[in-house]
Amino acid sequence: MAVEKICVVVVSGTRERLQMAAMVASVAAVSGIEVTIFLSMNSVPYFIKGASTDAPSEGSFGDLIVKKKAPDFKTLFRQAVELGDAKILPCSMALDIAGIEADTLEPFVGEPTGLASFLDAARDAQVWTF
Amino acid sequence: MAEKKIIDGRGSFCPGPLMELIGVLKMSQIGDELEVLSNDKGSAKDIPEWVRKVGHEYVSTTEEDGVWHITVRKTK
């Protein structure tokens, strides 16, 4: 039987999208699905060591996520790696443009990855984009 | 000897209680029984689904005063 595989592409920096991406990635990873998360654009700065998870809301739901104390997206991404062996790959172009060094990223984030490698990982996978 | 453990996921929302359960499952022995407490209705439905999917034993779900008690046995 083929291994079920998904790639989660995260480009948004808004709370609802980061939260939904983290929920999909973490639950998939702990359910036996091979998960690769590709971080690019506005999502990347949240993964600098110690960076705040205080992302702007797109609408009222984003505020409710905070008010009701839903698990924060960074915790869920970390759990996807630690409990489900997901891979989180930061986009090398995004790091270059933003001037972020790879060694300043959280320890659960993997090696900077270019699109050619990511597209190879995404072959035969469902791709979810947030 | 099998142990019974309580995981207090009250006040958290999906998938928080599930992730807490998985964290404890990883550190448990085969045969241990884990009871998740949750006041999140979504988790009460989702945890048994996850347990069936990954092949642990789903024991029971009961609800008391708005708190669900979802019991799972580690089988592998």
N, CA and C atoms of all chains as a GROMACS GRO file, in nm:
protein
  618
    1MET      N    1   0.085  -0.120   0.000
    1MET     CA    2   0.000   0.000   0.000
    1MET      C    3   0.088   0.125   0.000
    2ALA      N    4   0.053   0.222  -0.085
    2ALA     CA    5   0.132   0.345  -0.092
    2ALA      C    6   0.116   0.424   0.038
    3VAL      N    7   0.224   0.492   0.076
    3VAL     CA    8   0.218   0.576   0.196
    3VAL      C    9   0.137   0.700   0.160
    4GLU      N   10   0.044   0.734   0.247
    4GLU     CA   11  -0.032   0.856   0.226
    4GLU      C   12   0.061   0.974   0.255
    5LYS      N   13   0.055   1.073   0.171
    5LYS     CA   14   0.153   1.181   0.182
    5LYS      C   15   0.086   1.316   0.152
    6ILE      N   16   0.112   1.415   0.238
    6ILE     CA   17   0.062   1.549   0.208
    6ILE      C   18   0.175   1.652   0.224
    7CYS      N   19   0.163   1.758   0.148
    7CYS     CA   20   0.252   1.873   0.163
    7CYS      C   21   0.165   1.992   0.201
    8VAL      N   22   0.206   2.062   0.305
    8VAL     CA   23   0.132   2.179   0.351
    8VAL      C   24   0.219   2.301   0.322
    9VAL      N   25   0.170   2.386   0.233
    9VAL     CA   26   0.245   2.506   0.195
    9VAL      C   27   0.186   2.624   0.274
   10VAL      N   28   0.270   2.692   0.351
   10VAL     CA   29   0.219   2.801   0.435
   10VAL      C   30   0.286   2.930   0.391
   11VAL      N   31   0.207   3.020   0.334
   11VAL     CA   32   0.262   3.149   0.290
   11VAL      C   33   0.201   3.267   0.366
   12SER      N   34   0.091   3.240   0.435
   12SER     CA   35   0.020   3.349   0.503
   12SER      C   36   0.081   3.377   0.640
   13GLY      N   37   0.063   3.500   0.685
   13GLY     CA   38   0.105   3.535   0.820
   13GLY      C   39  -0.014   3.569   0.908
   14THR      N   40  -0.134   3.531   0.864
   14THR     CA   41  -0.251   3.563   0.947
   14THR      C   42  -0.289   3.444   1.035
   15ARG      N   43  -0.349   3.477   1.148
   15ARG     CA   44  -0.371   3.377   1.253
   15ARG      C   45  -0.457   3.259   1.207
   16GLU      N   46  -0.568   3.289   1.139
   16GLU     CA   47  -0.658   3.180   1.102
   16GLU      C   48  -0.588   3.080   1.008
   17ARG      N   49  -0.513   3.132   0.912
   17ARG     CA   50  -0.448   3.043   0.815
   17ARG      C   51  -0.334   2.964   0.879
   18LEU      N   52  -0.256   3.031   0.965
   18LEU     CA   53  -0.149   2.960   1.036
   18LEU      C   54  -0.208   2.850   1.124
   19GLN      N   55  -0.320   2.883   1.190
   19GLN     CA   56  -0.384   2.786   1.280
   19GLN      C   57  -0.436   2.665   1.202
   20MET      N   58  -0.504   2.693   1.090
   20MET     CA   59  -0.561   2.582   1.012
   20MET      C   60  -0.451   2.494   0.953
   21ALA      N   61  -0.344   2.559   0.906
   21ALA     CA   62  -0.231   2.484   0.851
   21ALA      C   63  -0.171   2.394   0.958
   22ALA      N   64  -0.156   2.449   1.078
   22ALA     CA   65  -0.095   2.372   1.188
   22ALA      C   66  -0.186   2.258   1.231
   23MET      N   67  -0.316   2.280   1.229
   23MET     CA   68  -0.410   2.174   1.267
   23MET      C   69  -0.404   2.059   1.167
   24VAL      N   70  -0.409   2.094   1.039
   24VAL     CA   71  -0.404   1.989   0.935
   24VAL      C   72  -0.272   1.911   0.945
   25ALA      N   73  -0.163   1.986   0.957
   25ALA     CA   74  -0.031   1.922   0.959
   25ALA      C   75  -0.014   1.832   1.080
   26SER      N   76  -0.055   1.880   1.197
   26SER     CA   77  -0.030   1.802   1.319
   26SER      C   78  -0.117   1.677   1.324
   27VAL      N   79  -0.245   1.692   1.292
   27VAL     CA   80  -0.333   1.574   1.301
   27VAL      C   81  -0.296   1.473   1.192
   28ALA      N   82  -0.263   1.520   1.073
   28ALA     CA   83  -0.219   1.427   0.968
   28ALA      C   84  -0.093   1.352   1.012
   29ALA      N   85   0.002   1.427   1.067
   29ALA     CA   86   0.131   1.365   1.103
   29ALA      C   87   0.115   1.257   1.210
   30VAL      N   88   0.024   1.277   1.304
   30VAL     CA   89   0.007   1.176   1.409
   30VAL      C   90  -0.090   1.065   1.367
   31SER      N   91  -0.139   1.074   1.243
   31SER     CA   92  -0.232   0.972   1.193
   31SER      C   93  -0.165   0.884   1.089
   32GLY      N   94  -0.034   0.881   1.087
   32GLY     CA   95   0.037   0.790   0.996
   32GLY      C   96   0.055   0.845   0.856
   33ILE      N   97   0.028   0.973   0.836
   33ILE     CA   98   0.045   1.035   0.705
   33ILE      C   99   0.182   1.104   0.701
   34GLU      N  100   0.253   1.086   0.590
   34GLU     CA  101   0.383   1.153   0.576
   34GLU      C  102   0.358   1.300   0.543
   35VAL      N  103   0.409   1.389   0.628
   35VAL     CA  104   0.377   1.532   0.615
   35VAL      C  105   0.504   1.614   0.593
   36THR      N  106   0.501   1.695   0.488
   36THR     CA  107   0.608   1.792   0.465
   36THR      C  108   0.545   1.931   0.464
   37ILE      N  109   0.599   2.019   0.547
   37ILE     CA  110   0.545   2.156   0.556
   37ILE      C  111   0.649   2.250   0.494
   38PHE      N  112   0.606   2.330   0.399
   38PHE     CA  113   0.696   2.423   0.333
   38PHE      C  114   0.657   2.563   0.376
   39LEU      N  115   0.747   2.631   0.446
   39LEU     CA  116   0.720   2.767   0.496
   39LEU      C  117   0.777   2.870   0.402
   40SER      N  118   0.695   2.965   0.359
   40SER     CA  119   0.749   3.072   0.276
   40SER      C  120   0.678   3.203   0.307
   41MET      N  121   0.722   3.307   0.242
   41MET     CA  122   0.663   3.441   0.250
   41MET      C  123   0.638   3.485   0.395
   42ASN      N  124   0.512   3.525   0.424
   42ASN     CA  125   0.483   3.588   0.554
   42ASN      C  126   0.483   3.492   0.673
   43SER      N  127   0.487   3.364   0.648
   43SER     CA  128   0.485   3.270   0.762
   43SER      C  129   0.621   3.257   0.828
   44VAL      N  130   0.727   3.284   0.753
   44VAL     CA  131   0.862   3.251   0.800
   44VAL      C  132   0.904   3.322   0.929
   45PRO      N  133   0.880   3.454   0.943
   45PRO     CA  134   0.931   3.522   1.064
   45PRO      C  135   0.879   3.464   1.196
   46TYR      N  136   0.761   3.399   1.194
   46TYR     CA  137   0.708   3.341   1.318
   46TYR      C  138   0.794   3.223   1.366
   47PHE      N  139   0.878   3.170   1.280
   47PHE     CA  140   0.956   3.051   1.315
   47PHE      C  141   1.099   3.086   1.355
   48ILE      N  142   1.127   3.216   1.371
   48ILE     CA  143   1.254   3.256   1.432
   48ILE      C  144   1.245   3.220   1.581
   49LYS      N  145   1.355   3.168   1.636
   49LYS     CA  146   1.356   3.127   1.778
   49LYS      C  147   1.298   3.235   1.866
   50GLY      N  148   1.200   3.198   1.945
   50GLY     CA  149   1.143   3.289   2.043
   50GLY      C  150   1.047   3.393   1.987
   51ALA      N  151   1.020   3.388   1.854
   51ALA     CA  152   0.931   3.489   1.795
   51ALA      C  153   0.789   3.472   1.849
   52SER      N  154   0.720   3.582   1.860
   52SER     CA  155   0.583   3.581   1.910
   52SER      C  156   0.491   3.510   1.811
   53THR      N  157   0.384   3.451   1.864
   53THR     CA  158   0.282   3.390   1.777
   53THR      C  159   0.162   3.483   1.764
   54ASP      N  160   0.184   3.609   1.797
   54ASP     CA  161   0.075   3.705   1.794
   54ASP      C  162   0.050   3.754   1.651
   55ALA      N  163  -0.008   3.667   1.571
   55ALA     CA  164  -0.034   3.699   1.430
   55ALA      C  165  -0.163   3.780   1.418
   56PRO      N  166  -0.171   3.869   1.319
   56PRO     CA  167  -0.295   3.946   1.303
   56PRO      C  168  -0.410   3.856   1.256
   57SER      N  169  -0.529   3.887   1.305
   57SER     CA  170  -0.647   3.810   1.264
   57SER      C  171  -0.700   3.861   1.132
   58GLU      N  172  -0.758   3.770   1.054
   58GLU     CA  173  -0.826   3.811   0.930
   58GLU      C  174  -0.967   3.857   0.961
   59GLY      N  175  -1.024   3.798   1.065
   59GLY     CA  176  -1.162   3.828   1.101
   59GLY      C  177  -1.183   3.800   1.248
   60SER      N  178  -1.309   3.798   1.290
   60SER     CA  179  -1.337   3.783   1.433
   60SER      C  180  -1.296   3.646   1.486
   61PHE      N  181  -1.290   3.545   1.398
   61PHE     CA  182  -1.256   3.412   1.445
   61PHE      C  183  -1.113   3.406   1.499
   62GLY      N  184  -1.026   3.481   1.436
   62GLY     CA  185  -0.887   3.483   1.481
   62GLY      C  186  -0.877   3.533   1.625
   63ASP      N  187  -0.960   3.633   1.658
   63ASP     CA  188  -0.959   3.684   1.795
   63ASP      C  189  -1.014   3.580   1.893
   64LEU      N  190  -1.115   3.504   1.846
   64LEU     CA  191  -1.173   3.400   1.931
   64LEU      C  192  -1.072   3.289   1.962
   65ILE      N  193  -0.987   3.258   1.864
   65ILE     CA  194  -0.884   3.156   1.885
   65ILE      C  195  -0.798   3.192   2.006
   66VAL      N  196  -0.767   3.323   2.015
   66VAL     CA  197  -0.684   3.369   2.126
   66VAL      C  198  -0.764   3.370   2.256
   67LYS      N  199  -0.884   3.424   2.246
   67LYS     CA  200  -0.968   3.440   2.366
   67LYS      C  201  -0.999   3.305   2.429
   68LYS      N  202  -1.026   3.206   2.344
   68LYS     CA  203  -1.065   3.073   2.396
   68LYS      C  204  -0.944   2.985   2.426
   69LYS      N  205  -0.826   3.038   2.401
   69LYS     CA  206  -0.701   2.966   2.432
   69LYS      C  207  -0.688   2.834   2.356
   70ALA      N  208  -0.718   2.836   2.227
   70ALA     CA  209  -0.690   2.719   2.143
   70ALA      C  210  -0.538   2.702   2.140
   71PRO      N  211  -0.489   2.577   2.122
   71PRO     CA  212  -0.343   2.558   2.118
   71PRO      C  213  -0.282   2.644   2.009
   72ASP      N  214  -0.171   2.714   2.039
   72ASP     CA  215  -0.119   2.806   1.939
   72ASP      C  216  -0.050   2.731   1.824
   73PHE      N  217  -0.047   2.795   1.708
   73PHE     CA  218  -0.004   2.726   1.586
   73PHE      C  219   0.140   2.676   1.594
   74LYS      N  220   0.224   2.748   1.665
   74LYS     CA  221   0.364   2.706   1.670
   74LYS      C  222   0.378   2.577   1.754
   75THR      N  223   0.301   2.568   1.860
   75THR     CA  224   0.300   2.445   1.940
   75THR      C  225   0.255   2.327   1.854
   76LEU      N  226   0.150   2.349   1.775
   76LEU     CA  227   0.098   2.240   1.691
   76LEU      C  228   0.200   2.198   1.584
   77PHE      N  229   0.269   2.296   1.525
   77PHE     CA  230   0.372   2.260   1.426
   77PHE      C  231   0.484   2.180   1.494
   78ARG      N  232   0.523   2.224   1.613
   78ARG     CA  233   0.630   2.151   1.685
   78ARG      C  234   0.584   2.008   1.716
   79GLN      N  235   0.458   1.994   1.758
   79GLN     CA  236   0.407   1.860   1.788
   79GLN      C  237   0.399   1.774   1.662
   80ALA      N  238   0.371   1.837   1.547
   80ALA     CA  239   0.369   1.761   1.420
   80ALA      C  240   0.504   1.696   1.397
   81VAL      N  241   0.611   1.769   1.432
   81VAL     CA  242   0.747   1.716   1.416
   81VAL      C  243   0.779   1.613   1.524
   82GLU      N  244   0.754   1.652   1.649
   82GLU     CA  245   0.798   1.567   1.762
   82GLU      C  246   0.714   1.442   1.778
   83LEU      N  247   0.583   1.453   1.753
   83LEU     CA  248   0.496   1.337   1.774
   83LEU      C  249   0.466   1.262   1.645
   84GLY      N  250   0.480   1.330   1.532
   84GLY     CA  251   0.438   1.267   1.407
   84GLY      C  252   0.545   1.262   1.299
   85ASP      N  253   0.668   1.301   1.334
   85ASP     CA  254   0.780   1.295   1.237
   85ASP      C  255   0.757   1.378   1.111
   86ALA      N  256   0.679   1.485   1.122
   86ALA     CA  257   0.664   1.575   1.006
   86ALA      C  258   0.796   1.647   0.981
   87LYS      N  259   0.812   1.694   0.858
   87LYS     CA  260   0.930   1.777   0.826
   87LYS      C  261   0.881   1.918   0.800
   88ILE      N  262   0.948   2.016   0.861
   88ILE     CA  263   0.916   2.156   0.832
   88ILE      C  264   1.034   2.217   0.759
   89LEU      N  265   1.012   2.260   0.637
   89LEU     CA  266   1.121   2.309   0.553
   89LEU      C  267   1.100   2.457   0.522
   90PRO      N  268   1.191   2.543   0.563
   90PRO     CA  269   1.178   2.684   0.529
   90PRO      C  270   1.226   2.709   0.386
   91CYS      N  271   1.158   2.797   0.318
   91CYS     CA  272   1.191   2.830   0.179
   91CYS      C  273   1.322   2.910   0.176
   92SER      N  274   1.418   2.864   0.100
   92SER     CA  275   1.548   2.932   0.098
   92SER      C  276   1.536   3.072   0.040
   93MET      N  277   1.450   3.089  -0.058
   93MET     CA  278   1.431   3.222  -0.117
   93MET      C  279   1.373   3.319  -0.015
   94ALA      N  280   1.275   3.272   0.065
   94ALA     CA  281   1.214   3.361   0.166
   94ALA      C  282   1.318   3.403   0.270
   95LEU      N  283   1.404   3.308   0.310
   95LEU     CA  284   1.507   3.342   0.408
   95LEU      C  285   1.603   3.445   0.351
   96ASP      N  286   1.641   3.427   0.224
   96ASP     CA  287   1.734   3.520   0.160
   96ASP      C  288   1.674   3.660   0.151
   97ILE      N  289   1.550   3.667   0.104
   97ILE     CA  290   1.486   3.799   0.086
   97ILE      C  291   1.467   3.870   0.220
   98ALA      N  292   1.427   3.794   0.322
   98ALA     CA  293   1.401   3.855   0.453
   98ALA      C  294   1.530   3.874   0.534
   99GLY      N  295   1.641   3.818   0.484
   99GLY     CA  296   1.768   3.831   0.557
   99GLY      C  297   1.769   3.752   0.687
  100ILE      N  298   1.704   3.637   0.685
  100ILE     CA  299   1.697   3.553   0.806
  100ILE      C  300   1.797   3.438   0.790
  101GLU      N  301   1.882   3.420   0.892
  101GLU     CA  302   1.978   3.309   0.888
  101GLU      C  303   1.910   3.182   0.939
  102ALA      N  304   1.942   3.070   0.873
  102ALA     CA  305   1.877   2.943   0.910
  102ALA      C  306   1.900   2.905   1.056
  103ASP      N  307   2.018   2.941   1.110
  103ASP     CA  308   2.045   2.900   1.248
  103ASP      C  309   1.971   2.984   1.352
  104THR      N  310   1.894   3.082   1.305
  104THR     CA  311   1.813   3.160   1.400
  104THR      C  312   1.671   3.103   1.409
  105LEU      N  313   1.643   2.998   1.331
  105LEU     CA  314   1.507   2.941   1.332
  105LEU      C  315   1.492   2.839   1.445
  106GLU      N  316   1.368   2.813   1.483
  106GLU     CA  317   1.337   2.716   1.590
  106GLU      C  318   1.402   2.581   1.558
  107PRO      N  319   1.443   2.507   1.661
  107PRO     CA  320   1.513   2.380   1.637
  107PRO      C  321   1.429   2.273   1.567
  108PHE      N  322   1.297   2.288   1.569
  108PHE     CA  323   1.215   2.186   1.501
  108PHE      C  324   1.199   2.215   1.351
  109VAL      N  325   1.258   2.327   1.306
  109VAL     CA  326   1.254   2.361   1.163
  109VAL      C  327   1.376   2.302   1.094
  110GLY      N  328   1.355   2.242   0.978
  110GLY     CA  329   1.463   2.173   0.908
  110GLY      C  330   1.548   2.265   0.822
  111GLU      N  331   1.616   2.206   0.728
  111GLU     CA  332   1.712   2.278   0.643
  111GLU      C  333   1.639   2.365   0.540
  112PRO      N  334   1.696   2.482   0.507
  112PRO     CA  335   1.638   2.562   0.400
  112PRO      C  336   1.630   2.480   0.271
  113THR      N  337   1.518   2.497   0.203
  113THR     CA  338   1.489   2.412   0.088
  113THR      C  339   1.443   2.498  -0.028
  114GLY      N  340   1.493   2.467  -0.145
  114GLY     CA  341   1.451   2.538  -0.265
  114GLY      C  342   1.330   2.471  -0.329
  115LEU      N  343   1.273   2.538  -0.425
  115LEU     CA  344   1.150   2.487  -0.486
  115LEU      C  345   1.173   2.355  -0.561
  116ALA      N  346   1.290   2.340  -0.622
  116ALA     CA  347   1.313   2.216  -0.697
  116ALA      C  348   1.303   2.096  -0.603
  117SER      N  349   1.366   2.108  -0.483
  117SER     CA  350   1.360   1.997  -0.385
  117SER      C  351   1.219   1.980  -0.331
  118PHE      N  352   1.154   2.094  -0.304
  118PHE     CA  353   1.018   2.083  -0.251
  118PHE      C  354   0.925   2.017  -0.352
  119LEU      N  355   0.937   2.056  -0.478
  119LEU     CA  356   0.850   1.997  -0.580
  119LEU      C  357   0.874   1.847  -0.592
  120ASP      N  358   0.997   1.807  -0.568
  120ASP     CA  359   1.027   1.664  -0.569
  120ASP      C  360   0.956   1.595  -0.454
  121ALA      N  361   0.959   1.660  -0.334
  121ALA     CA  362   0.890   1.603  -0.216
  121ALA      C  363   0.739   1.600  -0.237
  122ALA      N  364   0.689   1.696  -0.317
  122ALA     CA  365   0.544   1.708  -0.336
  122ALA      C  366   0.489   1.613  -0.443
  123ARG      N  367   0.582   1.548  -0.512
  123ARG     CA  368   0.536   1.455  -0.616
  123ARG      C  369   0.452   1.344  -0.552
  124ASP      N  370   0.339   1.314  -0.609
  124ASP     CA  371   0.249   1.210  -0.558
  124ASP      C  372   0.187   1.244  -0.422
  125ALA      N  373   0.196   1.370  -0.381
  125ALA     CA  374   0.136   1.408  -0.253
  125ALA      C  375   0.017   1.500  -0.277
  126GLN      N  376  -0.076   1.499  -0.183
  126GLN     CA  377  -0.177   1.605  -0.185
  126GLN      C  378  -0.108   1.732  -0.136
  127VAL      N  379  -0.141   1.845  -0.199
  127VAL     CA  380  -0.080   1.971  -0.155
  127VAL      C  381  -0.191   2.063  -0.100
  128TRP      N  382  -0.170   2.106   0.022
  128TRP     CA  383  -0.264   2.198   0.088
  128TRP      C  384  -0.193   2.332   0.104
  129THR      N  385  -0.257   2.439   0.057
  129THR     CA  386  -0.191   2.570   0.062
  129THR      C  387  -0.268   2.667   0.153
  130PHE      N  388  -0.195   2.731   0.241
  130PHE     CA  389  -0.257   2.827   0.334
  130PHE      C  390  -0.185   2.960   0.323
  131MET      N  391   0.292  -0.400   3.495
  131MET     CA  392   0.148  -0.396   3.522
  131MET      C  393   0.086  -0.272   3.455
  132ALA      N  394  -0.031  -0.293   3.391
  132ALA     CA  395  -0.094  -0.182   3.320
  132ALA      C  396  -0.137  -0.072   3.417
  133GLU      N  397  -0.121   0.050   3.372
  133GLU     CA  398  -0.157   0.165   3.456
  133GLU      C  399  -0.278   0.235   3.397
  134LYS      N  400  -0.346   0.312   3.479
  134LYS     CA  401  -0.452   0.401   3.428
  134LYS      C  402  -0.405   0.544   3.448
  135LYS      N  403  -0.413   0.622   3.341
  135LYS     CA  404  -0.366   0.760   3.350
  135LYS      C  405  -0.478   0.855   3.308
  136ILE      N  406  -0.484   0.966   3.374
  136ILE     CA  407  -0.584   1.069   3.340
  136ILE      C  408  -0.511   1.184   3.270
  137ILE      N  409  -0.566   1.228   3.158
  137ILE     CA  410  -0.510   1.343   3.085
  137ILE      C  411  -0.614   1.453   3.090
  138ASP      N  412  -0.582   1.560   3.158
  138ASP     CA  413  -0.680   1.666   3.174
  138ASP      C  414  -0.668   1.767   3.060
  139GLY      N  415  -0.754   1.750   2.959
  139GLY     CA  416  -0.752   1.839   2.843
  139GLY      C  417  -0.861   1.944   2.850
  140ARG      N  418  -0.918   1.962   2.970
  140ARG     CA  419  -1.025   2.061   2.983
  140ARG      C  420  -0.971   2.201   2.959
  141GLY      N  421  -1.050   2.281   2.888
  141GLY     CA  422  -1.007   2.418   2.860
  141GLY      C  423  -0.930   2.429   2.730
  142SER      N  424  -0.897   2.316   2.668
  142SER     CA  425  -0.826   2.320   2.540
  142SER      C  426  -0.924   2.287   2.427
  143PHE      N  427  -0.884   2.316   2.306
  143PHE     CA  428  -0.971   2.291   2.192
  143PHE      C  429  -0.898   2.204   2.091
  144CYS      N  430  -0.976   2.143   2.003
  144CYS     CA  431  -0.924   2.054   1.899
  144CYS      C  432  -0.810   2.122   1.823
  145PRO      N  433  -0.696   2.060   1.798
  145PRO     CA  434  -0.663   1.922   1.836
  145PRO      C  435  -0.582   1.912   1.966
  146GLY      N  436  -0.594   2.009   2.057
  146GLY     CA  437  -0.514   2.010   2.179
  146GLY      C  438  -0.527   1.881   2.261
  147PRO      N  439  -0.652   1.839   2.297
  147PRO     CA  440  -0.664   1.716   2.377
  147PRO      C  441  -0.608   1.592   2.305
  148LEU      N  442  -0.626   1.585   2.174
  148LEU     CA  443  -0.571   1.472   2.098
  148LEU      C  444  -0.419   1.471   2.105
  149MET      N  445  -0.358   1.588   2.087
  149MET     CA  446  -0.212   1.593   2.090
  149MET      C  447  -0.158   1.560   2.230
  150GLU      N  448  -0.232   1.602   2.332
  150GLU     CA  449  -0.190   1.567   2.469
  150GLU      C  450  -0.198   1.417   2.490
  151LEU      N  451  -0.306   1.356   2.439
  151LEU     CA  452  -0.321   1.210   2.448
  151LEU      C  453  -0.204   1.140   2.379
  152ILE      N  454  -0.169   1.186   2.260
  152ILE     CA  455  -0.062   1.120   2.184
  152ILE      C  456   0.072   1.132   2.256
  153GLY      N  457   0.095   1.248   2.315
  153GLY     CA  458   0.219   1.267   2.391
  153GLY      C  459   0.230   1.167   2.505
  154VAL      N  460   0.120   1.145   2.576
  154VAL     CA  461   0.123   1.049   2.689
  154VAL      C  462   0.128   0.905   2.637
  155LEU      N  463   0.056   0.878   2.527
  155LEU     CA  464   0.058   0.742   2.470
  155LEU      C  465   0.201   0.699   2.436
  156LYS      N  466   0.277   0.793   2.382
  156LYS     CA  467   0.414   0.760   2.341
  156LYS      C  468   0.498   0.715   2.460
  157MET      N  469   0.466   0.766   2.577
  157MET     CA  470   0.548   0.734   2.696
  157MET      C  471   0.485   0.621   2.778
  158SER      N  472   0.374   0.563   2.729
  158SER     CA  473   0.304   0.461   2.806
  158SER      C  474   0.342   0.321   2.760
  159GLN      N  475   0.302   0.223   2.840
  159GLN     CA  476   0.328   0.082   2.808
  159GLN      C  477   0.204   0.023   2.741
  160ILE      N  478   0.226  -0.083   2.663
  160ILE     CA  479   0.112  -0.154   2.603
  160ILE      C  480   0.022  -0.204   2.716
  161GLY      N  481  -0.108  -0.183   2.699
  161GLY     CA  482  -0.204  -0.225   2.801
  161GLY      C  483  -0.248  -0.111   2.892
  162ASP      N  484  -0.171  -0.002   2.895
  162ASP     CA  485  -0.210   0.112   2.979
  162ASP      C  486  -0.341   0.173   2.928
  163GLU      N  487  -0.422   0.219   3.023
  163GLU     CA  488  -0.549   0.281   2.987
  163GLU      C  489  -0.539   0.431   3.012
  164LEU      N  490  -0.577   0.509   2.913
  164LEU     CA  491  -0.567   0.654   2.923
  164LEU      C  492  -0.705   0.716   2.911
  165GLU      N  493  -0.738   0.798   3.007
  165GLU     CA  494  -0.869   0.864   3.006
  165GLU      C  495  -0.848   1.014   2.984
  166VAL      N  496  -0.902   1.064   2.871
  166VAL     CA  497  -0.888   1.206   2.840
  166VAL      C  498  -1.013   1.279   2.889
  167LEU      N  499  -0.993   1.385   2.964
  167LEU     CA  500  -1.104   1.471   3.005
  167LEU      C  501  -1.105   1.591   2.912
  168SER      N  502  -1.222   1.618   2.854
  168SER     CA  503  -1.229   1.731   2.760
  168SER      C  504  -1.367   1.793   2.764
  169ASN      N  505  -1.371   1.925   2.758
  169ASN     CA  506  -1.503   1.988   2.744
  169ASN      C  507  -1.522   2.040   2.601
  170ASP      N  508  -1.443   1.987   2.510
  170ASP     CA  509  -1.452   2.023   2.369
  170ASP      C  510  -1.525   1.911   2.295
  171LYS      N  511  -1.644   1.943   2.245
  171LYS     CA  512  -1.728   1.842   2.180
  171LYS      C  513  -1.659   1.781   2.058
  172GLY      N  514  -1.584   1.864   1.985
  172GLY     CA  515  -1.515   1.815   1.866
  172GLY      C  516  -1.414   1.706   1.901
  173SER      N  517  -1.342   1.726   2.011
  173SER     CA  518  -1.243   1.626   2.052
  173SER      C  519  -1.311   1.495   2.092
  174ALA      N  520  -1.430   1.505   2.152
  174ALA     CA  521  -1.502   1.385   2.195
  174ALA      C  522  -1.535   1.297   2.074
  175LYS      N  523  -1.555   1.358   1.959
  175LYS     CA  524  -1.583   1.280   1.836
  175LYS      C  525  -1.454   1.241   1.766
  176ASP      N  526  -1.358   1.332   1.769
  176ASP     CA  527  -1.238   1.313   1.687
  176ASP      C  528  -1.139   1.213   1.748
  177ILE      N  529  -1.129   1.210   1.879
  177ILE     CA  530  -1.033   1.119   1.943
  177ILE      C  531  -1.067   0.972   1.913
  178PRO      N  532  -1.194   0.928   1.931
  178PRO     CA  533  -1.225   0.788   1.895
  178PRO      C  534  -1.195   0.757   1.747
  179GLU      N  535  -1.218   0.854   1.657
  179GLU     CA  536  -1.187   0.834   1.515
  179GLU      C  537  -1.037   0.809   1.497
  180TRP      N  538  -0.957   0.891   1.564
  180TRP     CA  539  -0.811   0.878   1.553
  180TRP      C  540  -0.766   0.742   1.607
  181VAL      N  541  -0.824   0.704   1.721
  181VAL     CA  542  -0.785   0.576   1.785
  181VAL      C  543  -0.812   0.460   1.691
  182ARG      N  544  -0.929   0.461   1.627
  182ARG     CA  545  -0.963   0.353   1.532
  182ARG      C  546  -0.868   0.355   1.413
  183LYS      N  547  -0.836   0.473   1.366
  183LYS     CA  548  -0.752   0.485   1.246
  183LYS      C  549  -0.612   0.430   1.271
  184VAL      N  550  -0.555   0.461   1.388
  184VAL     CA  551  -0.416   0.420   1.411
  184VAL      C  552  -0.406   0.283   1.479
  185GLY      N  553  -0.519   0.227   1.525
  185GLY     CA  554  -0.518   0.089   1.572
  185GLY      C  555  -0.498   0.067   1.721
  186HIS      N  556  -0.519   0.170   1.804
  186HIS     CA  557  -0.526   0.144   1.948
  186HIS      C  558  -0.670   0.102   1.980
  187GLU      N  559  -0.696   0.069   2.107
  187GLU     CA  560  -0.830   0.023   2.142
  187GLU      C  561  -0.911   0.137   2.204
  188TYR      N  562  -1.024   0.164   2.140
  188TYR     CA  563  -1.115   0.264   2.195
  188TYR      C  564  -1.204   0.194   2.297
  189VAL      N  565  -1.206   0.242   2.418
  189VAL     CA  566  -1.280   0.174   2.526
  189VAL      C  567  -1.419   0.234   2.543
  190SER      N  568  -1.426   0.364   2.570
  190SER     CA  569  -1.558   0.423   2.594
  190SER      C  570  -1.553   0.575   2.595
  191THR      N  571  -1.671   0.634   2.579
  191THR     CA  572  -1.687   0.780   2.599
  191THR      C  573  -1.809   0.800   2.687
  192THR      N  574  -1.792   0.879   2.792
  192THR     CA  575  -1.908   0.916   2.872
  192THR      C  576  -1.904   1.067   2.891
  193GLU      N  577  -2.019   1.124   2.921
  193GLU     CA  578  -2.025   1.269   2.940
  193GLU      C  579  -2.090   1.299   3.075
  194GLU      N  580  -2.029   1.387   3.149
  194GLU     CA  581  -2.081   1.423   3.280
  194GLU      C  582  -2.061   1.572   3.302
  195ASP      N  583  -2.169   1.644   3.321
  195ASP     CA  584  -2.163   1.788   3.347
  195ASP      C  585  -2.080   1.863   3.243
  196GLY      N  586  -2.098   1.826   3.117
  196GLY     CA  587  -2.028   1.898   3.010
  196GLY      C  588  -1.883   1.856   2.992
  197VAL      N  589  -1.840   1.753   3.063
  197VAL     CA  590  -1.703   1.703   3.046
  197VAL      C  591  -1.709   1.561   2.988
  198TRP      N  592  -1.639   1.542   2.877
  198TRP     CA  593  -1.633   1.408   2.816
  198TRP      C  594  -1.514   1.333   2.874
  199HIS      N  595  -1.537   1.205   2.900
  199HIS     CA  596  -1.430   1.116   2.947
  199HIS      C  597  -1.410   1.012   2.837
  200ILE      N  598  -1.301   1.023   2.766
  200ILE     CA  599  -1.275   0.934   2.651
  200ILE      C  600  -1.162   0.839   2.692
  201THR      N  601  -1.194   0.709   2.694
  201THR     CA  602  -1.095   0.613   2.743
  201THR      C  603  -1.040   0.528   2.629
  202VAL      N  604  -0.909   0.512   2.630
  202VAL     CA  605  -0.835   0.448   2.522
  202VAL      C  606  -0.735   0.351   2.584
  203ARG      N  607  -0.713   0.235   2.520
  203ARG     CA  608  -0.608   0.144   2.570
  203ARG      C  609  -0.498   0.134   2.466
  204LYS      N  610  -0.374   0.146   2.511
  204LYS     CA  611  -0.261   0.137   2.418
  204LYS      C  612  -0.240  -0.010   2.381
  205THR      N  613  -0.233  -0.037   2.251
  205THR     CA  614  -0.224  -0.177   2.207
  205THR      C  615  -0.096  -0.207   2.129
  206LYS      N  616  -0.017  -0.108   2.104
  206LYS     CA  617   0.104  -0.136   2.023
  206LYS      C  618   0.213  -0.035   2.055
   0.00000   0.00000   0.00000
